[in-house]
Amino acid sequence: MIISHRHRFVFVAIPKTGTHSVRQALRAILDPEDLEQVGLFVRKRFPFPQLANIPHGHISAAQIRPVLGEETFASYFKFAFVRNPFDRFVSYCAFVSRDTGDFERAPLAFMKYVIRELRPFDHILFRPQCEFLVDADGRLLTDYVGRTEEMQASYDAICTQLGVASSTLERVNASSHRPYAAYYDDELIAMVGQLYRDDLALFNYRFDPHARQPAQDQSRQIPGSG
């Protein structure tokens, strides 16, 4: 998460949605008094004891709301990016098996194994995206939700809202794999669809058998970024 008092915004960084590309771009416009919590590549912590001990930077909108206070939270521009849940699940499985090669060897079997046997429902990377953006009643707390599938256009729109110059997003910490539809059969579509049914409904996603790689995944990768 990034909180900019200078530009009056809150960026909610949902895992596996290109957050590090956005973080890197936003850092160029931050002032020294602006805040970031992150644990990958660099380690930064919020000056809030109730959040600083969280070992990652994926703070939810509901978590930061009472810390900022209602007036500040309401007045700041709050935004995030989401990703097609079927694509995001492929990215998750590729990431968690990067050292073992299980996904690369047998992707379909491994993806089903993750849901049936590993069941990592509390893992921060596995959680539904809506959990980072809604309140206890399921109401969306952000003012703008961009899409990873059209990441540059979404980021341009965010910069226009903030009144700052946009920049070209670089590919950071992205996994490489085929278009997500190539990894699914009907059974896995049903399994992932049930698991992320709230994301599919709230963000109007569906399984697209003709899905192609999003534009961000075709952009230039920074050497050594992983």
Biotite code that builds the C-alpha atoms (Angstrom):
import biotite.structure as struc

atoms = struc.array([
    struc.Atom([0.000, 0.000, 0.000], chain_id="A", res_id=1, res_name="MET", atom_name="CA", element="C"),
    struc.Atom([1.029, 3.569, -0.667], chain_id="A", res_id=2, res_name="ILE", atom_name="CA", element="C"),
    struc.Atom([-0.438, 6.628, 1.057], chain_id="A", res_id=3, res_name="ILE", atom_name="CA", element="C"),
    struc.Atom([0.399, 9.999, -0.457], chain_id="A", res_id=4, res_name="SER", atom_name="CA", element="C"),
    struc.Atom([-0.525, 13.041, 1.597], chain_id="A", res_id=5, res_name="HIS", atom_name="CA", element="C"),
    struc.Atom([0.900, 15.304, -1.089], chain_id="A", res_id=6, res_name="ARG", atom_name="CA", element="C"),
    struc.Atom([-1.393, 13.924, -3.800], chain_id="A", res_id=7, res_name="HIS", atom_name="CA", element="C"),
    struc.Atom([-4.119, 12.744, -1.420], chain_id="A", res_id=8, res_name="ARG", atom_name="CA", element="C"),
    struc.Atom([-4.399, 9.138, -2.531], chain_id="A", res_id=9, res_name="PHE", atom_name="CA", element="C"),
    struc.Atom([-4.341, 5.585, -1.202], chain_id="A", res_id=10, res_name="VAL", atom_name="CA", element="C"),
    struc.Atom([-3.120, 2.783, -3.458], chain_id="A", res_id=11, res_name="PHE", atom_name="CA", element="C"),
    struc.Atom([-4.399, -0.606, -2.299], chain_id="A", res_id=12, res_name="VAL", atom_name="CA", element="C"),
    struc.Atom([-1.919, -3.182, -3.608], chain_id="A", res_id=13, res_name="ALA", atom_name="CA", element="C"),
    struc.Atom([-3.722, -6.476, -4.275], chain_id="A", res_id=14, res_name="ILE", atom_name="CA", element="C"),
    struc.Atom([-1.305, -9.418, -4.697], chain_id="A", res_id=15, res_name="PRO", atom_name="CA", element="C"),
    struc.Atom([-0.658, -10.800, -8.196], chain_id="A", res_id=16, res_name="LYS", atom_name="CA", element="C"),
    struc.Atom([-2.171, -7.807, -10.011], chain_id="A", res_id=17, res_name="THR", atom_name="CA", element="C"),
    struc.Atom([0.986, -6.031, -11.183], chain_id="A", res_id=18, res_name="GLY", atom_name="CA", element="C"),
    struc.Atom([1.343, -4.062, -7.958], chain_id="A", res_id=19, res_name="THR", atom_name="CA", element="C"),
    struc.Atom([5.117, -3.690, -8.153], chain_id="A", res_id=20, res_name="HIS", atom_name="CA", element="C"),
    struc.Atom([4.897, -2.068, -11.585], chain_id="A", res_id=21, res_name="SER", atom_name="CA", element="C"),
    struc.Atom([2.486, 0.500, -10.158], chain_id="A", res_id=22, res_name="VAL", atom_name="CA", element="C"),
    struc.Atom([4.510, 0.991, -6.984], chain_id="A", res_id=23, res_name="ARG", atom_name="CA", element="C"),
    struc.Atom([7.624, 1.725, -9.003], chain_id="A", res_id=24, res_name="GLN", atom_name="CA", element="C"),
    struc.Atom([5.838, 4.318, -11.128], chain_id="A", res_id=25, res_name="ALA", atom_name="CA", element="C"),
    struc.Atom([4.166, 6.000, -8.150], chain_id="A", res_id=26, res_name="LEU", atom_name="CA", element="C"),
    struc.Atom([7.397, 6.301, -6.174], chain_id="A", res_id=27, res_name="ARG", atom_name="CA", element="C"),
    struc.Atom([8.603, 8.893, -8.676], chain_id="A", res_id=28, res_name="ALA", atom_name="CA", element="C"),
    struc.Atom([5.897, 11.339, -7.546], chain_id="A", res_id=29, res_name="ILE", atom_name="CA", element="C"),
    struc.Atom([6.052, 10.753, -3.785], chain_id="A", res_id=30, res_name="LEU", atom_name="CA", element="C"),
    struc.Atom([7.286, 13.250, -1.214], chain_id="A", res_id=31, res_name="ASP", atom_name="CA", element="C"),
    struc.Atom([9.464, 12.217, 1.745], chain_id="A", res_id=32, res_name="PRO", atom_name="CA", element="C"),
    struc.Atom([6.488, 12.397, 4.109], chain_id="A", res_id=33, res_name="GLU", atom_name="CA", element="C"),
    struc.Atom([4.417, 10.025, 1.967], chain_id="A", res_id=34, res_name="ASP", atom_name="CA", element="C"),
    struc.Atom([4.115, 6.456, 3.233], chain_id="A", res_id=35, res_name="LEU", atom_name="CA", element="C"),
    struc.Atom([4.550, 2.963, 1.823], chain_id="A", res_id=36, res_name="GLU", atom_name="CA", element="C"),
    struc.Atom([4.392, -0.532, 3.259], chain_id="A", res_id=37, res_name="GLN", atom_name="CA", element="C"),
    struc.Atom([6.166, -3.156, 1.168], chain_id="A", res_id=38, res_name="VAL", atom_name="CA", element="C"),
    struc.Atom([8.250, -6.269, 1.781], chain_id="A", res_id=39, res_name="GLY", atom_name="CA", element="C"),
    struc.Atom([9.593, -7.313, -1.634], chain_id="A", res_id=40, res_name="LEU", atom_name="CA", element="C"),
    struc.Atom([12.719, -5.787, -3.253], chain_id="A", res_id=41, res_name="PHE", atom_name="CA", element="C"),
    struc.Atom([12.708, -3.071, -0.565], chain_id="A", res_id=42, res_name="VAL", atom_name="CA", element="C"),
    struc.Atom([11.361, -3.122, 2.970], chain_id="A", res_id=43, res_name="ARG", atom_name="CA", element="C"),
    struc.Atom([9.281, -0.190, 4.158], chain_id="A", res_id=44, res_name="LYS", atom_name="CA", element="C"),
    struc.Atom([6.796, -0.021, 7.007], chain_id="A", res_id=45, res_name="ARG", atom_name="CA", element="C"),
    struc.Atom([3.984, 2.316, 7.979], chain_id="A", res_id=46, res_name="PHE", atom_name="CA", element="C"),
    struc.Atom([4.473, 4.284, 11.219], chain_id="A", res_id=47, res_name="PRO", atom_name="CA", element="C"),
    struc.Atom([1.299, 2.685, 12.570], chain_id="A", res_id=48, res_name="PHE", atom_name="CA", element="C"),
    struc.Atom([2.005, -0.071, 15.150], chain_id="A", res_id=49, res_name="PRO", atom_name="CA", element="C"),
    struc.Atom([-1.163, -1.990, 14.297], chain_id="A", res_id=50, res_name="GLN", atom_name="CA", element="C"),
    struc.Atom([-0.028, -2.347, 10.661], chain_id="A", res_id=51, res_name="LEU", atom_name="CA", element="C"),
    struc.Atom([3.780, -2.185, 10.784], chain_id="A", res_id=52, res_name="ALA", atom_name="CA", element="C"),
    struc.Atom([4.039, -5.752, 12.101], chain_id="A", res_id=53, res_name="ASN", atom_name="CA", element="C"),
    struc.Atom([2.191, -7.175, 9.084], chain_id="A", res_id=54, res_name="ILE", atom_name="CA", element="C"),
    struc.Atom([4.977, -8.881, 7.088], chain_id="A", res_id=55, res_name="PRO", atom_name="CA", element="C"),
    struc.Atom([3.858, -7.655, 3.658], chain_id="A", res_id=56, res_name="HIS", atom_name="CA", element="C"),
    struc.Atom([2.513, -4.594, 1.876], chain_id="A", res_id=57, res_name="GLY", atom_name="CA", element="C"),
    struc.Atom([-0.933, -5.866, 0.954], chain_id="A", res_id=58, res_name="HIS", atom_name="CA", element="C"),
    struc.Atom([-2.976, -3.855, 3.445], chain_id="A", res_id=59, res_name="ILE", atom_name="CA", element="C"),
    struc.Atom([-6.710, -3.763, 2.768], chain_id="A", res_id=60, res_name="SER", atom_name="CA", element="C"),
    struc.Atom([-8.823, -0.639, 2.443], chain_id="A", res_id=61, res_name="ALA", atom_name="CA", element="C"),
    struc.Atom([-10.785, -1.720, 5.528], chain_id="A", res_id=62, res_name="ALA", atom_name="CA", element="C"),
    struc.Atom([-7.566, -2.002, 7.556], chain_id="A", res_id=63, res_name="GLN", atom_name="CA", element="C"),
    struc.Atom([-6.282, 1.470, 6.680], chain_id="A", res_id=64, res_name="ILE", atom_name="CA", element="C"),
    struc.Atom([-9.646, 3.221, 7.057], chain_id="A", res_id=65, res_name="ARG", atom_name="CA", element="C"),
    struc.Atom([-9.682, 3.516, 10.890], chain_id="A", res_id=66, res_name="PRO", atom_name="CA", element="C"),
    struc.Atom([-5.980, 4.386, 10.931], chain_id="A", res_id=67, res_name="VAL", atom_name="CA", element="C"),
    struc.Atom([-6.395, 7.347, 8.582], chain_id="A", res_id=68, res_name="LEU", atom_name="CA", element="C"),
    struc.Atom([-9.690, 8.393, 10.134], chain_id="A", res_id=69, res_name="GLY", atom_name="CA", element="C"),
    struc.Atom([-13.020, 8.786, 8.395], chain_id="A", res_id=70, res_name="GLU", atom_name="CA", element="C"),
    struc.Atom([-12.454, 12.340, 7.157], chain_id="A", res_id=71, res_name="GLU", atom_name="CA", element="C"),
    struc.Atom([-9.077, 11.660, 5.552], chain_id="A", res_id=72, res_name="THR", atom_name="CA", element="C"),
    struc.Atom([-10.134, 8.276, 4.194], chain_id="A", res_id=73, res_name="PHE", atom_name="CA", element="C"),
    struc.Atom([-13.224, 9.776, 2.573], chain_id="A", res_id=74, res_name="ALA", atom_name="CA", element="C"),
    struc.Atom([-11.350, 12.702, 1.032], chain_id="A", res_id=75, res_name="SER", atom_name="CA", element="C"),
    struc.Atom([-8.416, 10.761, -0.449], chain_id="A", res_id=76, res_name="TYR", atom_name="CA", element="C"),
    struc.Atom([-8.640, 9.135, -3.889], chain_id="A", res_id=77, res_name="PHE", atom_name="CA", element="C"),
    struc.Atom([-8.517, 5.389, -3.286], chain_id="A", res_id=78, res_name="LYS", atom_name="CA", element="C"),
    struc.Atom([-7.638, 3.022, -6.121], chain_id="A", res_id=79, res_name="PHE", atom_name="CA", element="C"),
    struc.Atom([-6.495, -0.519, -6.869], chain_id="A", res_id=80, res_name="ALA", atom_name="CA", element="C"),
    struc.Atom([-5.994, -2.938, -9.741], chain_id="A", res_id=81, res_name="PHE", atom_name="CA", element="C"),
    struc.Atom([-7.768, -6.262, -10.204], chain_id="A", res_id=82, res_name="VAL", atom_name="CA", element="C"),
    struc.Atom([-7.101, -9.189, -12.516], chain_id="A", res_id=83, res_name="ARG", atom_name="CA", element="C"),
    struc.Atom([-9.213, -11.905, -14.076], chain_id="A", res_id=84, res_name="ASN", atom_name="CA", element="C"),
    struc.Atom([-9.384, -14.532, -11.289], chain_id="A", res_id=85, res_name="PRO", atom_name="CA", element="C"),
    struc.Atom([-8.731, -17.380, -13.718], chain_id="A", res_id=86, res_name="PHE", atom_name="CA", element="C"),
    struc.Atom([-5.532, -15.698, -14.900], chain_id="A", res_id=87, res_name="ASP", atom_name="CA", element="C"),
    struc.Atom([-4.531, -14.684, -11.376], chain_id="A", res_id=88, res_name="ARG", atom_name="CA", element="C"),
    struc.Atom([-4.856, -18.272, -10.153], chain_id="A", res_id=89, res_name="PHE", atom_name="CA", element="C"),
    struc.Atom([-2.490, -19.469, -12.885], chain_id="A", res_id=90, res_name="VAL", atom_name="CA", element="C"),
    struc.Atom([-0.015, -16.794, -11.820], chain_id="A", res_id=91, res_name="SER", atom_name="CA", element="C"),
    struc.Atom([-0.371, -17.843, -8.181], chain_id="A", res_id=92, res_name="TYR", atom_name="CA", element="C"),
    struc.Atom([0.300, -21.503, -8.958], chain_id="A", res_id=93, res_name="CYS", atom_name="CA", element="C"),
    struc.Atom([3.315, -20.670, -11.124], chain_id="A", res_id=94, res_name="ALA", atom_name="CA", element="C"),
    struc.Atom([4.692, -18.469, -8.353], chain_id="A", res_id=95, res_name="PHE", atom_name="CA", element="C"),
    struc.Atom([4.312, -20.862, -5.423], chain_id="A", res_id=96, res_name="VAL", atom_name="CA", element="C"),
    struc.Atom([5.922, -23.730, -7.365], chain_id="A", res_id=97, res_name="SER", atom_name="CA", element="C"),
    struc.Atom([8.784, -21.703, -8.831], chain_id="A", res_id=98, res_name="ARG", atom_name="CA", element="C"),
    struc.Atom([11.356, -23.686, -6.806], chain_id="A", res_id=99, res_name="ASP", atom_name="CA", element="C"),
    struc.Atom([9.840, -27.153, -7.282], chain_id="A", res_id=100, res_name="THR", atom_name="CA", element="C"),
    struc.Atom([8.727, -26.950, -10.914], chain_id="A", res_id=101, res_name="GLY", atom_name="CA", element="C"),
    struc.Atom([5.442, -28.737, -10.114], chain_id="A", res_id=102, res_name="ASP", atom_name="CA", element="C"),
    struc.Atom([3.340, -26.290, -12.111], chain_id="A", res_id=103, res_name="PHE", atom_name="CA", element="C"),
    struc.Atom([5.670, -26.373, -15.096], chain_id="A", res_id=104, res_name="GLU", atom_name="CA", element="C"),
    struc.Atom([5.682, -30.192, -15.205], chain_id="A", res_id=105, res_name="ARG", atom_name="CA", element="C"),
    struc.Atom([1.940, -30.798, -14.801], chain_id="A", res_id=106, res_name="ALA", atom_name="CA", element="C"),
    struc.Atom([0.021, -27.518, -14.574], chain_id="A", res_id=107, res_name="PRO", atom_name="CA", element="C"),
    struc.Atom([-3.531, -28.881, -14.628], chain_id="A", res_id=108, res_name="LEU", atom_name="CA", element="C"),
    struc.Atom([-2.857, -31.522, -11.988], chain_id="A", res_id=109, res_name="ALA", atom_name="CA", element="C"),
    struc.Atom([-0.971, -29.068, -9.788], chain_id="A", res_id=110, res_name="PHE", atom_name="CA", element="C"),
    struc.Atom([-3.698, -26.415, -9.960], chain_id="A", res_id=111, res_name="MET", atom_name="CA", element="C"),
    struc.Atom([-6.317, -28.941, -8.871], chain_id="A", res_id=112, res_name="LYS", atom_name="CA", element="C"),
    struc.Atom([-3.992, -30.184, -6.136], chain_id="A", res_id=113, res_name="TYR", atom_name="CA", element="C"),
    struc.Atom([-3.649, -26.653, -4.764], chain_id="A", res_id=114, res_name="VAL", atom_name="CA", element="C"),
    struc.Atom([-7.409, -26.327, -4.338], chain_id="A", res_id=115, res_name="ILE", atom_name="CA", element="C"),
    struc.Atom([-8.158, -29.867, -3.166], chain_id="A", res_id=116, res_name="ARG", atom_name="CA", element="C"),
    struc.Atom([-5.156, -30.660, -0.998], chain_id="A", res_id=117, res_name="GLU", atom_name="CA", element="C"),
    struc.Atom([-3.094, -27.585, -0.148], chain_id="A", res_id=118, res_name="LEU", atom_name="CA", element="C"),
    struc.Atom([-6.176, -25.413, 0.392], chain_id="A", res_id=119, res_name="ARG", atom_name="CA", element="C"),
    struc.Atom([-4.127, -22.282, 1.203], chain_id="A", res_id=120, res_name="PRO", atom_name="CA", element="C"),
    struc.Atom([-7.228, -20.187, 1.795], chain_id="A", res_id=121, res_name="PHE", atom_name="CA", element="C"),
    struc.Atom([-5.521, -17.872, 4.303], chain_id="A", res_id=122, res_name="ASP", atom_name="CA", element="C"),
    struc.Atom([-2.430, -17.268, 2.167], chain_id="A", res_id=123, res_name="HIS", atom_name="CA", element="C"),
    struc.Atom([-2.226, -13.583, 1.291], chain_id="A", res_id=124, res_name="ILE", atom_name="CA", element="C"),
    struc.Atom([-1.626, -14.312, -2.407], chain_id="A", res_id=125, res_name="LEU", atom_name="CA", element="C"),
    struc.Atom([-4.559, -16.718, -2.595], chain_id="A", res_id=126, res_name="PHE", atom_name="CA", element="C"),
    struc.Atom([-7.251, -14.551, -1.037], chain_id="A", res_id=127, res_name="ARG", atom_name="CA", element="C"),
    struc.Atom([-10.073, -13.175, -3.213], chain_id="A", res_id=128, res_name="PRO", atom_name="CA", element="C"),
    struc.Atom([-9.363, -9.684, -4.496], chain_id="A", res_id=129, res_name="GLN", atom_name="CA", element="C"),
    struc.Atom([-12.622, -8.277, -3.197], chain_id="A", res_id=130, res_name="CYS", atom_name="CA", element="C"),
    struc.Atom([-11.455, -8.874, 0.392], chain_id="A", res_id=131, res_name="GLU", atom_name="CA", element="C"),
    struc.Atom([-8.904, -6.091, -0.044], chain_id="A", res_id=132, res_name="PHE", atom_name="CA", element="C"),
    struc.Atom([-11.454, -3.567, -1.292], chain_id="A", res_id=133, res_name="LEU", atom_name="CA", element="C"),
    struc.Atom([-14.781, -4.000, 0.524], chain_id="A", res_id=134, res_name="VAL", atom_name="CA", element="C"),
    struc.Atom([-16.102, -3.280, 4.001], chain_id="A", res_id=135, res_name="ASP", atom_name="CA", element="C"),
    struc.Atom([-17.806, -5.758, 6.326], chain_id="A", res_id=136, res_name="ALA", atom_name="CA", element="C"),
    struc.Atom([-21.068, -5.313, 4.418], chain_id="A", res_id=137, res_name="ASP", atom_name="CA", element="C"),
    struc.Atom([-19.478, -5.977, 1.028], chain_id="A", res_id=138, res_name="GLY", atom_name="CA", element="C"),
    struc.Atom([-19.508, -2.343, -0.103], chain_id="A", res_id=139, res_name="ARG", atom_name="CA", element="C"),
    struc.Atom([-16.647, -1.240, -2.331], chain_id="A", res_id=140, res_name="LEU", atom_name="CA", element="C"),
    struc.Atom([-14.383, 1.235, -0.508], chain_id="A", res_id=141, res_name="LEU", atom_name="CA", element="C"),
    struc.Atom([-12.274, 2.383, -3.458], chain_id="A", res_id=142, res_name="THR", atom_name="CA", element="C"),
    struc.Atom([-13.070, 5.194, -5.887], chain_id="A", res_id=143, res_name="ASP", atom_name="CA", element="C"),
    struc.Atom([-11.457, 3.544, -8.905], chain_id="A", res_id=144, res_name="TYR", atom_name="CA", element="C"),
    struc.Atom([-10.608, -0.051, -9.802], chain_id="A", res_id=145, res_name="VAL", atom_name="CA", element="C"),
    struc.Atom([-8.224, -0.480, -12.718], chain_id="A", res_id=146, res_name="GLY", atom_name="CA", element="C"),
    struc.Atom([-7.723, -3.722, -14.605], chain_id="A", res_id=147, res_name="ARG", atom_name="CA", element="C"),
    struc.Atom([-4.458, -5.542, -15.147], chain_id="A", res_id=148, res_name="THR", atom_name="CA", element="C"),
    struc.Atom([-5.694, -6.483, -18.629], chain_id="A", res_id=149, res_name="GLU", atom_name="CA", element="C"),
    struc.Atom([-5.606, -2.803, -19.599], chain_id="A", res_id=150, res_name="GLU", atom_name="CA", element="C"),
    struc.Atom([-3.052, -1.684, -17.068], chain_id="A", res_id=151, res_name="MET", atom_name="CA", element="C"),
    struc.Atom([-1.454, 1.238, -18.865], chain_id="A", res_id=152, res_name="GLN", atom_name="CA", element="C"),
    struc.Atom([-4.800, 2.793, -19.789], chain_id="A", res_id=153, res_name="ALA", atom_name="CA", element="C"),
    struc.Atom([-6.021, 2.361, -16.218], chain_id="A", res_id=154, res_name="SER", atom_name="CA", element="C"),
    struc.Atom([-2.848, 3.906, -14.829], chain_id="A", res_id=155, res_name="TYR", atom_name="CA", element="C"),
    struc.Atom([-3.144, 6.825, -17.249], chain_id="A", res_id=156, res_name="ASP", atom_name="CA", element="C"),
    struc.Atom([-6.688, 7.443, -15.990], chain_id="A", res_id=157, res_name="ALA", atom_name="CA", element="C"),
    struc.Atom([-5.474, 7.364, -12.383], chain_id="A", res_id=158, res_name="ILE", atom_name="CA", element="C"),
    struc.Atom([-2.749, 9.901, -13.130], chain_id="A", res_id=159, res_name="CYS", atom_name="CA", element="C"),
    struc.Atom([-5.273, 12.170, -14.828], chain_id="A", res_id=160, res_name="THR", atom_name="CA", element="C"),
    struc.Atom([-7.446, 12.028, -11.711], chain_id="A", res_id=161, res_name="GLN", atom_name="CA", element="C"),
    struc.Atom([-4.437, 12.837, -9.520], chain_id="A", res_id=162, res_name="LEU", atom_name="CA", element="C"),
    struc.Atom([-3.308, 15.666, -11.783], chain_id="A", res_id=163, res_name="GLY", atom_name="CA", element="C"),
    struc.Atom([0.155, 14.186, -12.384], chain_id="A", res_id=164, res_name="VAL", atom_name="CA", element="C"),
    struc.Atom([1.994, 13.125, -15.524], chain_id="A", res_id=165, res_name="ALA", atom_name="CA", element="C"),
    struc.Atom([1.671, 9.459, -16.390], chain_id="A", res_id=166, res_name="SER", atom_name="CA", element="C"),
    struc.Atom([4.600, 7.201, -17.247], chain_id="A", res_id=167, res_name="SER", atom_name="CA", element="C"),
    struc.Atom([5.128, 3.888, -19.008], chain_id="A", res_id=168, res_name="THR", atom_name="CA", element="C"),
    struc.Atom([4.695, 0.973, -16.626], chain_id="A", res_id=169, res_name="LEU", atom_name="CA", element="C"),
    struc.Atom([7.530, -1.537, -16.563], chain_id="A", res_id=170, res_name="GLU", atom_name="CA", element="C"),
    struc.Atom([7.123, -5.258, -15.996], chain_id="A", res_id=171, res_name="ARG", atom_name="CA", element="C"),
    struc.Atom([8.280, -6.090, -12.463], chain_id="A", res_id=172, res_name="VAL", atom_name="CA", element="C"),
    struc.Atom([8.114, -9.438, -10.608], chain_id="A", res_id=173, res_name="ASN", atom_name="CA", element="C"),
    struc.Atom([5.943, -11.002, -13.312], chain_id="A", res_id=174, res_name="ALA", atom_name="CA", element="C"),
    struc.Atom([5.808, -14.719, -14.051], chain_id="A", res_id=175, res_name="SER", atom_name="CA", element="C"),
    struc.Atom([5.935, -16.025, -17.617], chain_id="A", res_id=176, res_name="SER", atom_name="CA", element="C"),
    struc.Atom([3.298, -18.436, -18.814], chain_id="A", res_id=177, res_name="HIS", atom_name="CA", element="C"),
    struc.Atom([0.905, -19.074, -21.679], chain_id="A", res_id=178, res_name="ARG", atom_name="CA", element="C"),
    struc.Atom([-2.533, -17.396, -21.885], chain_id="A", res_id=179, res_name="PRO", atom_name="CA", element="C"),
    struc.Atom([-4.479, -18.679, -18.897], chain_id="A", res_id=180, res_name="TYR", atom_name="CA", element="C"),
    struc.Atom([-7.188, -20.487, -20.895], chain_id="A", res_id=181, res_name="ALA", atom_name="CA", element="C"),
    struc.Atom([-4.596, -23.029, -22.065], chain_id="A", res_id=182, res_name="ALA", atom_name="CA", element="C"),
    struc.Atom([-4.277, -24.401, -18.520], chain_id="A", res_id=183, res_name="TYR", atom_name="CA", element="C"),
    struc.Atom([-7.931, -25.194, -17.826], chain_id="A", res_id=184, res_name="TYR", atom_name="CA", element="C"),
    struc.Atom([-10.396, -27.995, -18.354], chain_id="A", res_id=185, res_name="ASP", atom_name="CA", element="C"),
    struc.Atom([-14.102, -27.810, -17.493], chain_id="A", res_id=186, res_name="ASP", atom_name="CA", element="C"),
    struc.Atom([-13.595, -29.187, -13.997], chain_id="A", res_id=187, res_name="GLU", atom_name="CA", element="C"),
    struc.Atom([-10.936, -26.646, -13.076], chain_id="A", res_id=188, res_name="LEU", atom_name="CA", element="C"),
    struc.Atom([-13.021, -23.810, -14.533], chain_id="A", res_id=189, res_name="ILE", atom_name="CA", element="C"),
    struc.Atom([-15.819, -24.800, -12.151], chain_id="A", res_id=190, res_name="ALA", atom_name="CA", element="C"),
    struc.Atom([-13.444, -25.115, -9.185], chain_id="A", res_id=191, res_name="MET", atom_name="CA", element="C"),
    struc.Atom([-11.800, -21.728, -9.661], chain_id="A", res_id=192, res_name="VAL", atom_name="CA", element="C"),
    struc.Atom([-15.129, -20.126, -10.554], chain_id="A", res_id=193, res_name="GLY", atom_name="CA", element="C"),
    struc.Atom([-16.589, -21.277, -7.245], chain_id="A", res_id=194, res_name="GLN", atom_name="CA", element="C"),
    struc.Atom([-13.526, -20.225, -5.287], chain_id="A", res_id=195, res_name="LEU", atom_name="CA", element="C"),
    struc.Atom([-13.525, -16.703, -6.712], chain_id="A", res_id=196, res_name="TYR", atom_name="CA", element="C"),
    struc.Atom([-17.234, -16.286, -7.370], chain_id="A", res_id=197, res_name="ARG", atom_name="CA", element="C"),
    struc.Atom([-17.378, -12.974, -5.479], chain_id="A", res_id=198, res_name="ASP", atom_name="CA", element="C"),
    struc.Atom([-14.531, -11.513, -7.542], chain_id="A", res_id=199, res_name="ASP", atom_name="CA", element="C"),
    struc.Atom([-16.183, -12.635, -10.769], chain_id="A", res_id=200, res_name="LEU", atom_name="CA", element="C"),
    struc.Atom([-19.454, -10.972, -9.785], chain_id="A", res_id=201, res_name="ALA", atom_name="CA", element="C"),
    struc.Atom([-18.075, -7.740, -8.318], chain_id="A", res_id=202, res_name="LEU", atom_name="CA", element="C"),
    struc.Atom([-15.537, -7.038, -11.052], chain_id="A", res_id=203, res_name="PHE", atom_name="CA", element="C"),
    struc.Atom([-17.528, -8.492, -13.965], chain_id="A", res_id=204, res_name="ASN", atom_name="CA", element="C"),
    struc.Atom([-15.033, -11.130, -15.037], chain_id="A", res_id=205, res_name="TYR", atom_name="CA", element="C"),
    struc.Atom([-15.641, -14.477, -16.733], chain_id="A", res_id=206, res_name="ARG", atom_name="CA", element="C"),
    struc.Atom([-13.619, -17.319, -18.202], chain_id="A", res_id=207, res_name="PHE", atom_name="CA", element="C"),
    struc.Atom([-12.623, -16.399, -21.750], chain_id="A", res_id=208, res_name="ASP", atom_name="CA", element="C"),
    struc.Atom([-11.509, -19.420, -23.813], chain_id="A", res_id=209, res_name="PRO", atom_name="CA", element="C"),
    struc.Atom([-9.865, -17.048, -26.298], chain_id="A", res_id=210, res_name="HIS", atom_name="CA", element="C"),
    struc.Atom([-7.956, -15.034, -23.696], chain_id="A", res_id=211, res_name="ALA", atom_name="CA", element="C"),
    struc.Atom([-4.604, -13.617, -24.724], chain_id="A", res_id=212, res_name="ARG", atom_name="CA", element="C"),
    struc.Atom([-1.774, -12.293, -22.612], chain_id="A", res_id=213, res_name="GLN", atom_name="CA", element="C"),
    struc.Atom([-2.573, -8.814, -21.222], chain_id="A", res_id=214, res_name="PRO", atom_name="CA", element="C"),
    struc.Atom([-0.572, -5.939, -22.628], chain_id="A", res_id=215, res_name="ALA", atom_name="CA", element="C"),
    struc.Atom([1.460, -5.594, -19.437], chain_id="A", res_id=216, res_name="GLN", atom_name="CA", element="C"),
    struc.Atom([2.763, -9.145, -19.811], chain_id="A", res_id=217, res_name="ASP", atom_name="CA", element="C"),
    struc.Atom([4.084, -8.212, -23.259], chain_id="A", res_id=218, res_name="GLN", atom_name="CA", element="C"),
    struc.Atom([6.005, -5.150, -22.033], chain_id="A", res_id=219, res_name="SER", atom_name="CA", element="C"),
    struc.Atom([9.723, -4.898, -21.329], chain_id="A", res_id=220, res_name="ARG", atom_name="CA", element="C"),
    struc.Atom([10.957, -6.634, -18.201], chain_id="A", res_id=221, res_name="GLN", atom_name="CA", element="C"),
    struc.Atom([13.511, -4.911, -15.993], chain_id="A", res_id=222, res_name="ILE", atom_name="CA", element="C"),
    struc.Atom([16.703, -6.999, -15.787], chain_id="A", res_id=223, res_name="PRO", atom_name="CA", element="C"),
    struc.Atom([17.030, -8.722, -12.445], chain_id="A", res_id=224, res_name="GLY", atom_name="CA", element="C"),
    struc.Atom([13.518, -7.881, -11.314], chain_id="A", res_id=225, res_name="SER", atom_name="CA", element="C"),
    struc.Atom([12.400, -11.516, -11.244], chain_id="A", res_id=226, res_name="GLY", atom_name="CA", element="C"),
])
